[in-house]
Amino acid sequence: MQYLTSEEARSLELKANDIRQSIIEMLTEAGSGHTAGPLGMADVFTLLYFGILKHDPKNPDWEERDRVVLSNGHICPLLYATLAHAGYFEVEELLTLRKLGSRLQGHPHRGALPGIETSSGPLGSGLSQAVGMALAERIDNPYSSKFFYCLTGDGELNEGQIWEALMLAGKENLSNLIMIVDRNGIQIDGYTKDIMPLEPLTEKFESFNFDVQEVDGHSMRALNDAIGKAQAVYSQPSVIIAHTIASKGVDVFERDFRWHGNPPGKGPEDRVPKGEQAKVALEKLRTLAGTIEAQDS
Amino acid sequence: MFANHLQSNLSSGEVEKVPTRNGYGEGLLEAGKRDERVVALCCDLTESTRTEQFAKEFPERFIQVGIAEQNMASVGSGMAAMGKIPFIASYAMFSPGRNWEQIRTTIAYNNSNVKIIGAHAGVSVGPDGATHQAIEDMAIMRVVPNMIVIAAADVHEARKATLAAAKHEGPVYLRFGRSATPVVTTPDSPFEIGKAQRMYSRDESLENKVGIVVTGSLLYNALMAAEELQKQGIGTSVLHMPTIKPLDTVALEKFAEEHGALVTVEEHQIAGGLAGAVSEYLSEVRPTKIARIGVHDSFGESGEPDELITHFGMDVDSIVKAGKKLIK
C-alpha cells in the first residue's frame, strides 16, 4: 500500500487479532505446535496478505503473483490462518492442523494446500529458495514487478546455509528479494543473545550487500513504510529486521521462550494454569480487539 | 555374446576410455539448446564437472554458486518452482553428500524438477583419497521418495541419461566418475530411465550358469568377467541396470529366474546401492543367492583408479571368482 490511513491500519490490526484467535484455537485443538512465533509475526503476515502482496486467493497459482517463502516453517499455524482468512480455503479447516490426513501438515508441504510456495521446517533453506526464484524471474523478465518475500526467524540465522544464500543474493544484486527477519530474541533453548549472539546484525547484513531496515514488527504503518522502501531499492536485495514480541497479543505469554514450541494447554504454568491457557489467551485477545482504535483522524 | 548394439572391439583389450562426466557436459549443452528452461548451477567446479561448455554457451542461464552445496540445492529448488529445469553439479561427496537434507526436503519433498549431478563418484577418483571418494551416494539417494537414481556406464550413456533426465519431470540423481572409463555402448545403444539392458547373453549349451547384474562404471569389468567365465565353462549373462531406482523389477526377476544365482557389481558400498536394491526385491519375490561385488564397509584411499578397483575387489578377476564360487 502506498500509504495507510489510520482506518486502514485499524482494520489490519483487527484482522491480525482475528488471525491470532484462530492460531490459539487451532493449536489448542492440535495439542502440539508453536505459539510464540505465530502470534509474534501475525502483524507482518496480515499486512503482507491484506495490504502488500499481488495475489489472488481464488487463483493461487496465478503466474504473476508475488511469492512468499516461509523459511521458518514451524510458524505455519500463522501462514495457514492468514491464508484461510484471506480466502484460500475455509477457516473451519484450520482445526485439522497436525491431524492425520490433513492438508495442514505440522510443517508446510507444498502442493498439500493452496498458497504454500514451498515445504519448510528444517531451518535455513528458505532464503536459498527465494534467491533461486528471484534469479529465475530475472532470467525470464529483468523488468518484472514480482517480489520474492522470504520470512525467517532470528534463531534460524544460526544456520550456515542462510549466510551462503545471503552471499549469493548480495553477489547477484537481487533487488526483487525482500527478506523479513522475525527478531523476537528467542529460540527453543533460550534467548538468542545467550544461545548464539547475532549482533551486530544490521552490520552483518550490510556487509553482505543488503539494504537493511529495522522496524517495529507490530506497527502496521512502520512495516508498510519499510516494505515500500525495500521495494524501491533497485540495486541490491533488502532485509527488514522486524522487532517483534514473542507471543504478542497475549500478555501473559509474551517474551517467554518457553512458549516457543508449546501450544496453549501445554505451556509454562507459572502465570496461567495449563487448563486455563487457551481460554485466557482468547479472552485476552478479544479484550485487546475491543481497544484497537484508529490512531489519528 | 555381446549385445549387438555395443562397441565391436570389446574383446580386443584396446577399448577407448573417456570419463563419463564428458557425456554430462555434452548432454547438458544439448539439453540447453533444445529447451531454454534448462539452467545449470555449479559450486566452483565448473571445469571438472564439465558444466563449462554450457556456461560458455548460455552465460545468462548459468549460476556460479560458489563453494556452497547446501545453498545450491535449495536455489535449484527455487528456480524449479519458477519453471526452470536446473542441473546442479558438484562432486558426489558434497552433493548429495553434504546437502542431503536440502535435497530431501527442498527438492524431493517438493517434487522439484531438479537434476542432481554427482561427479567424481566411486573410488576411481583415485589419488585424492577417501575424503573425495563417494561410495555411499546411491544409498542415500535411493531411500528418498520421488528420486530417480541413475549411474551411467560410459560417456554415451551419460549423455543419454542427461538428456532423459532433462525430459523427465521430477528429481533425478545422476552419478558420474572422474577417471577415463571404457566406452562400451554406442550412440545407438538404447537407454530409457527405469529399463535394464541385457548386455551379454550366456552360451545356452553350458550347463552351469550365473547372472551378473551391474550398474555404472564397472560395466566393462562385468562384461570381461562374463567372457572369462564362459571360457571356463560357466554360462554367464550380464544385465546392466543404469537406473537403480526405479528398479526394473520385471527384467530382474526374469534374469534371476533364468540364472538361479547372481553377482551384483557396483563401485559403491555393497550396502544400500545396487546390491541392496536387488537383494531387497528378490528376497520378497524370488529368494536368490547373491554375491556382492563392491566396497565392503570401508572407506576408500589414495591410489591410481585401476589399482583401487583391484584393491577393493571390483576387478575382473574378483568378479570371476565370485561367479565361480556361486556355482560350487
Boltz contact constraints between the chains, C-beta under 6 A:
constraints:
  - contact:
      token1: [A, 110]
      token2: [B, 110]
      max_distance: 6.0
  - contact:
      token1: [A, 119]
      token2: [B, 105]
      max_distance: 6.0
  - contact:
      token1: [A, 119]
      token2: [B, 109]
      max_distance: 6.0
  - contact:
      token1: [A, 119]
      token2: [B, 110]
      max_distance: 6.0
  - contact:
      token1: [A, 122]
      token2: [B, 101]
      max_distance: 6.0
  - contact:
      token1: [A, 122]
      token2: [B, 105]
      max_distance: 6.0
  - contact:
      token1: [A, 125]
      token2: [B, 74]
      max_distance: 6.0
  - contact:
      token1: [A, 125]
      token2: [B, 102]
      max_distance: 6.0
  - contact:
      token1: [A, 125]
      token2: [B, 106]
      max_distance: 6.0
  - contact:
      token1: [A, 128]
      token2: [B, 71]
      max_distance: 6.0
  - contact:
      token1: [A, 128]
      token2: [B, 74]
      max_distance: 6.0
  - contact:
      token1: [A, 128]
      token2: [B, 75]
      max_distance: 6.0
  - contact:
      token1: [A, 129]
      token2: [B, 74]
      max_distance: 6.0
  - contact:
      token1: [A, 129]
      token2: [B, 77]
      max_distance: 6.0
  - contact:
      token1: [A, 129]
      token2: [B, 78]
      max_distance: 6.0
  - contact:
      token1: [A, 131]
      token2: [B, 75]
      max_distance: 6.0
  - contact:
      token1: [A, 132]
      token2: [B, 75]
      max_distance: 6.0
  - contact:
      token1: [A, 132]
      token2: [B, 78]
      max_distance: 6.0
  - contact:
      token1: [A, 132]
      token2: [B, 79]
      max_distance: 6.0
  - contact:
      token1: [A, 133]
      token2: [B, 78]
      max_distance: 6.0
  - contact:
      token1: [A, 133]
      token2: [B, 81]
      max_distance: 6.0
  - contact:
      token1: [A, 133]
      token2: [B, 82]
      max_distance: 6.0
  - contact:
      token1: [A, 136]
      token2: [B, 79]
      max_distance: 6.0
  - contact:
      token1: [A, 136]
      token2: [B, 82]
      max_distance: 6.0
  - contact:
      token1: [A, 136]
      token2: [B, 84]
      max_distance: 6.0
  - contact:
      token1: [A, 137]
      token2: [B, 82]
      max_distance: 6.0
  - contact:
      token1: [A, 161]
      token2: [B, 70]
      max_distance: 6.0
  - contact:
      token1: [A, 161]
      token2: [B, 71]
      max_distance: 6.0
  - contact:
      token1: [A, 164]
      token2: [B, 68]
      max_distance: 6.0
  - contact:
      token1: [A, 164]
      token2: [B, 71]
      max_distance: 6.0
  - contact:
      token1: [A, 165]
      token2: [B, 71]
      max_distance: 6.0
